[in-house]
Amino acid sequence: MTSSDKPENGSAASAGPTGVAAQDWAQAAADPQYRAAVVDLLGALAYGELAAFERLAEDAKLAPTLADKAELAKMASAEFHHFERLRNRLTEIGEEPTGAMEPFVAALDGFHRQTAPSDWLEGLVKAYVGDSIASDFYREVAARLDTDTRELVLAVLDDTGHAEFAVEKVRAAIDADPRVGGRLALWARRLMGEALSQSQRVVADRDALSTMLVGGVADGFDLAEVGRMFSRITEAHTKRMAALGLAA
């Protein structure tokens, strides 16, 4: 997944870890509801990485040059390695990876169907903007996870190189034809709305995960913090749009 202009995790980042966030997996997983929430989280991430691999490989077909095609192939490979780490972790904790991913297939596939890019530039913006919104959300959640799970989640959210690549290519295209900027700005705003809606649907459909996020398990968000979290995600999106040379 891509990352850039990462939002700060508010009070969770400044106060230092407490509660579950200060425990390792063996301690935290003694709570069956917390364990179920983490399995959901890892399943969602794993399918997200697998889908990102497939999408980047498909987007490579739209690349205008062999160098661009090779760059996307390298990024796709990085996404697949992230998927493998998540799949292996699920196996390590006694969960069947396919079963953990299955509940998220319909929502994620639906998102990708609704936001299929029509050309090379739209594909780059989707990977940079759309994936980064999801990554920001998962980083916010990671601050409340046990130390072992948090380390893994943050590692698989590392930028695969798509951020810098996308900014360079999109800005060059806008410089060459300023009219491109208006079309891509509209596209990015659509992606923002769809990505946030998709994240909310995923959470709402999974009881353990939603309970964890609103404070019922571990050190979840209260409702006020949920609002601040989405404000931070929106602010980071605005910064990414500026980096691309687009109006938010």
Phi, psi and omega in degrees: 000156181271162177205143176188146181051054185296135179289147174288151181269034172055222184295332180297327182283327188268333186276345183087155184291139174223168177057225181302324182297344178260000181260161172268178184299317183301321178288310186293325185288355175295337175274111185298329180288323176295318179301315180298321180295319180291321177299318176300313182299313180294323177296316179296316179296317182298315179291326176299319179290321178296317178295323178295320176301311181298318183292318179295321177297322178290318180296333180301333179294336180272353185298135184283340181226163177296324179297318178295319179299316180296322180296317179292325177297321178295319179294320178300320178298320178297320178296321180293324177295324175298316178302316181299321179297317179292317178300316180295323180293319177300318178296318181300325182266013172085022180249148178275117187303317181298318178296324179289328182278329190308318183297345186253358184296312185298315182294315182290319177296322178297318177301315182291327176294318183286342183236037178291123181290147180267347179204179183304313184292320177296324177296319178295316180296321179298314181296320183284312184276306185297311181295325182292326177298315178298319180297320178300317180299314181293328176294321177300315180295321184301330180298339181259004185267164174297161189299319182292314180292320180299317180299317180293313182300314180295326180294318183281350176269359178303145179297132178274002183106355185289330184299303181297319181298314181296316180299315181300312185289318182292317180297322178296320180294321179291321177299322181286327180211095184304337180296335179299327184300318180297316180297316182289329177295316176298318179298316181293323178295322176297317179299319179302310180297315181294320182294317179294319179297319180295318179298317180294322179295317181300313182294316183298330183280348184240108188301314183296319181292315180294323179295320178297318185292329182259018168099000181281340178227142179057216182253069186285177177281143163273174187297325178295321180290328175301316178298317179294323179300312181292331174295319179294320179296318179295320179297317179296322177299317180299320179294321179293320178299318178296321179299325178282348185083025182244152175277134181288000000 
